Amino acid sequence: EAAVATDSQFKGLFQWEFYQDSFDAAFMAPSHEALFASNDDFRITDDGASTLDLVQDTKKATIKLKDNVKWSDGEDVTADDVIFPYEIIGHKDYTGIRYDDTFRNIVGMEEYHDGSADTISGIKKVDDKTVEIEYKDVNPSMLQAGGGIWSYAAPKHTLEGIAIKDMESSDQVRKNPVTFGPYYMSNIV
């Protein structure tokens, strides 16, 4: 169990795409694991739930999930779950604060965001464990945690039936988040 004493209520947005304050981030850290591990220099390593291969010449990143990465409900984490955060954050009805230049740097993201495309042309599902993302510009800082490549998966199987505009207030985000990592949230008060 974990408890935090604070003079203001935490927001209770337990999904990386929606969280806004450091309390929610701290509460999520043990259960909402990142796709990538990083070393002491914040450089992404191959030690996490997935690997990252960034090719500057082609401006493409390949994210490959390792075997046996599972959500807390037992479902496999898949390429669809790696893509889903981009579809959430880039959507015109997204209510969070994460849509920024790092997302607009993805080929096809602005067209998806303004509604002129139904999908993000620069994001391709190669197979069930592999996603390829094409960027307008690539730089070495993208090989660092927080350097411009989104570091989290979202459980598409629990969230996909919810309208993007309603996700932030949904029980799947606030009360019963499905996560992967060494811990899970069993009860939120």
Secondary structure, 3 states (H helix, E strand, C coil): CCCCCCCCCCCCCCCCCCCCCHHHHHHHCCCCCCCCEECCCCEEECCCCEEEEEECCCCEEEEEECCCCECCCCCECCHHHHHHHHHHHCCCCCCCCCCCHHHHCECCHHHHHCCCCCCCCCEEEEECCEEEEEECCCCHHHHECCCCCCCCCCCHHHHCCCCHHHHCCCHHHHCCCCCCCCCCCCCCC
